[in-house]
Amino acid sequence: MDRMTTSPLSAQFLAQADLFLRALHDWEQQLASLSWQNLAGPARDGQVVVFSVDMINGFCHEGALSSPRVKGIIPAVVDVFEGAYEAGVRQFILAQDAHTPDATEFAQFPPHCIRETSEADNIPELARLPFADLYTTVQKNSLSGFHGTGLDSWLEEQRDLQAAIIVGDCTDLCIYQMAMHLKLHANAHNLPLRVIVPANAVQTYDTPVAAAQQLGILPHDGDVLNLIFLYHMALNGIEVVRNIQR
């Protein structure tokens, strides 16, 4: 009896889910590009900031949570940094995991990016840029770049900020937390801040269902969750663009 009751509902749910995912795919395919020329004026006036989230060795090059998907966005992230600098941006904030050895987060994720280890270091591709002396590194012990970091105090002082560009990983975790915090703060104070996420410069990890079942952990479809969270940010007024062209 239970099976007869639930099967039609399940079939309807799957059909609706398929239709929605197709709509999301179409939305992603139609994302527009942005030009640095569009941001050049505010950039020269010191009103644009670039946030890099967790572009560190422990998510790109080594360790339990390093991901080829995240490593794959390094060229796009570097391009954002170089394009921003050429446009006049001089504020680069790097919000990066630097966990304590006993971090509570390790109940959900394997130990990673412990402070003062190579995993917590900037990726060399960013560290060797000629304007790396402009970076402000903010160490975080959670998914949020604002909790327990002092960034909230910084944000309260940025009433003239016009645009915040966010790159890095993971789209559905730290990127989402960063973008939503900035957008909600702007909304609460009626500030005209543009929160911009270039889709080609953010990414998340992938744990297929079969692999997750073998490991006894929750699955994490990188393609689906990356797309859904980009879309959800757009629903909340965050500008999700295909890329930022130089």
C-alpha positions in Angstrom: 0.0 0.0 0.0 2.8 2.4 0.9 4.6 1.6 -2.4 1.4 2.3 -4.4 0.9 5.6 -2.6 4.5 6.9 -2.9 5.5 5.7 -6.4 3.3 8.2 -8.4 4.6 11.0 -6.2 8.2 10.0 -6.7 7.7 9.8 -10.5 6.1 13.3 -10.5 9.0 14.6 -8.4 11.6 13.1 -10.7 9.8 14.6 -13.7 9.6 18.0 -12.2 13.3 17.8 -11.0 14.3 16.9 -14.6 12.4 19.8 -16.0 13.9 22.2 -13.5 17.4 21.0 -14.1 17.0 21.5 -17.8 15.8 25.1 -17.1 18.8 25.7 -14.9 21.1 24.4 -17.7 19.4 26.8 -20.2 19.9 29.6 -17.7 23.6 28.9 -17.3 24.1 28.7 -21.1 22.6 32.2 -21.4 24.8 33.9 -18.8 26.3 37.2 -20.1 29.9 38.3 -19.9 31.0 41.4 -18.0 33.8 43.7 -19.1 36.4 45.3 -16.8 35.6 48.5 -18.7 32.2 48.4 -16.9 34.0 48.6 -13.6 37.0 50.8 -14.4 35.6 54.0 -13.0 34.8 52.6 -9.5 38.0 50.6 -9.6 40.2 53.6 -10.0 38.2 55.3 -7.2 39.0 52.5 -4.8 35.4 51.3 -4.8 35.9 47.7 -6.1 37.3 44.8 -4.2 38.2 41.3 -5.3 37.6 38.5 -2.8 39.5 35.2 -3.4 38.1 32.4 -1.3 40.2 29.3 -0.4 42.5 29.4 -3.4 45.1 27.6 -1.4 47.2 24.5 -1.8 44.9 22.3 0.3 42.0 22.7 -2.2 44.1 22.7 -5.4 47.4 20.9 -5.1 47.6 18.6 -2.0 45.8 17.2 0.9 42.5 15.3 1.5 40.3 18.0 0.0 42.3 18.9 -3.0 40.2 18.7 -6.1 41.0 18.7 -9.8 37.8 20.6 -10.4 39.0 23.5 -8.2 42.5 23.3 -9.6 41.0 23.7 -13.0 39.7 27.2 -12.3 43.2 28.5 -11.4 43.8 30.2 -14.8 40.4 31.9 -14.6 41.1 33.1 -11.1 44.5 34.5 -12.1 42.9 36.2 -15.1 40.4 37.9 -12.7 43.2 39.1 -10.5 45.2 40.4 -13.5 42.2 42.0 -15.1 41.2 43.7 -11.8 44.7 45.1 -11.3 44.8 46.4 -14.9 41.4 48.1 -14.3 42.7 49.9 -11.2 41.6 47.6 -8.4 44.0 47.7 -5.4 41.9 45.8 -2.8 42.4 42.0 -2.9 41.1 40.1 0.1 42.1 36.5 0.4 39.7 34.7 2.8 41.4 31.3 3.5 41.0 28.3 5.6 43.6 28.1 8.4 42.1 25.6 10.7 43.0 24.8 14.3 44.1 21.2 14.7 40.9 20.5 16.6 38.6 22.4 14.3 34.9 21.5 14.9 34.5 21.5 11.1 36.5 18.3 10.9 33.4 16.4 12.1 31.9 17.1 8.6 35.1 17.2 6.5 38.4 15.4 6.8 41.2 17.4 8.5 42.5 20.0 6.0 44.3 23.3 5.6 45.6 23.4 9.2 47.2 26.7 10.0 51.0 27.0 9.5 51.0 24.0 7.1 51.7 24.1 3.3 48.0 23.3 2.7 47.0 26.7 4.1 49.4 28.6 1.9 48.4 30.6 -1.2 48.6 28.7 -4.4 51.9 29.7 -6.1 49.9 30.9 -9.2 48.6 33.8 -7.1 51.5 34.2 -4.8 53.9 35.0 -7.7 51.8 37.7 -9.3 53.8 41.0 -9.2 51.2 42.8 -7.2 50.9 40.2 -4.4 52.0 42.7 -1.9 48.5 44.2 -2.1 46.8 41.1 -0.8 45.1 41.1 2.6 44.9 37.6 3.9 42.1 36.7 6.3 42.4 33.4 8.0 39.1 31.6 8.7 38.2 28.6 10.8 34.8 27.9 9.2 32.9 28.2 5.9 32.3 31.8 6.5 34.9 34.5 5.8 33.0 36.9 8.2 32.6 34.9 11.4 35.5 35.3 13.8 37.7 37.0 11.3 37.2 40.8 11.7 35.9 41.2 8.1 32.5 42.4 9.5 34.2 45.4 11.0 36.0 46.1 7.7 32.6 45.8 5.8 30.9 48.3 8.1 33.4 50.9 7.0 33.0 50.3 3.3 29.9 52.4 2.7 31.3 53.7 -0.6 32.0 50.3 -2.0 30.4 49.8 -5.4 31.4 46.2 -6.4 32.7 43.1 -4.9 33.9 40.3 -7.2 34.2 36.8 -5.7 36.2 33.9 -7.0 37.4 30.6 -5.7 35.8 27.6 -4.0 33.5 26.0 -3.1 30.5 27.4 -5.0 27.9 25.9 -2.6 29.9 26.4 0.6 32.3 29.2 1.2 31.5 31.2 -2.0 27.8 31.1 -1.3 28.4 32.2 2.3 30.6 35.1 1.2 28.3 36.3 -1.6 25.2 36.1 0.5 26.7 37.8 3.5 27.8 40.7 1.3 24.5 41.0 -0.5 22.4 40.7 2.7 24.5 43.4 4.4 24.1 45.7 1.4 20.3 45.1 1.4 20.0 45.7 5.1 21.7 49.1 4.8 20.3 50.0 1.4 23.7 50.1 -0.1 24.2 49.9 -3.9 26.8 47.2 -3.7 27.1 44.9 -6.8 28.1 41.4 -5.7 29.6 39.7 -8.8 30.4 36.0 -9.2 32.1 35.0 -12.5 30.9 31.4 -13.1 34.1 30.4 -14.8 36.2 31.3 -11.7 34.3 29.4 -9.1 33.9 25.6 -8.6 33.0 22.9 -6.2 34.1 19.3 -5.5 32.5 16.1 -6.7 31.7 12.9 -4.7 29.5 10.6 -6.9 26.8 8.6 -5.3 28.6 5.2 -5.8 31.8 6.5 -4.3 29.9 8.1 -1.4 28.1 4.8 -0.7 31.4 2.9 -0.6 32.9 5.5 1.8 29.8 5.8 4.0 29.5 9.6 3.4 27.0 11.9 1.9 27.2 12.2 -1.9 27.9 15.5 -3.5 27.2 16.0 -7.2 29.6 18.8 -8.2 27.9 19.7 -11.5 24.4 19.8 -10.0 25.3 21.7 -6.8 27.6 24.2 -8.6 24.7 25.0 -10.9 22.0 25.2 -8.3 24.0 27.5 -6.0 25.0 29.8 -8.8 21.3 30.0 -9.7 20.3 30.6 -6.0 22.8 33.4 -5.8 21.2 35.0 -8.9 17.8 34.6 -7.3 19.0 36.7 -4.4 20.3 39.6 -6.6 23.9 38.5 -6.9 25.3 39.1 -10.4 26.3 35.7 -11.8 28.2 36.3 -15.1 29.9 34.0 -17.4 33.3 35.7 -17.0 34.8 39.1 -16.8 36.6 40.1 -20.0 39.8 42.1 -20.2 
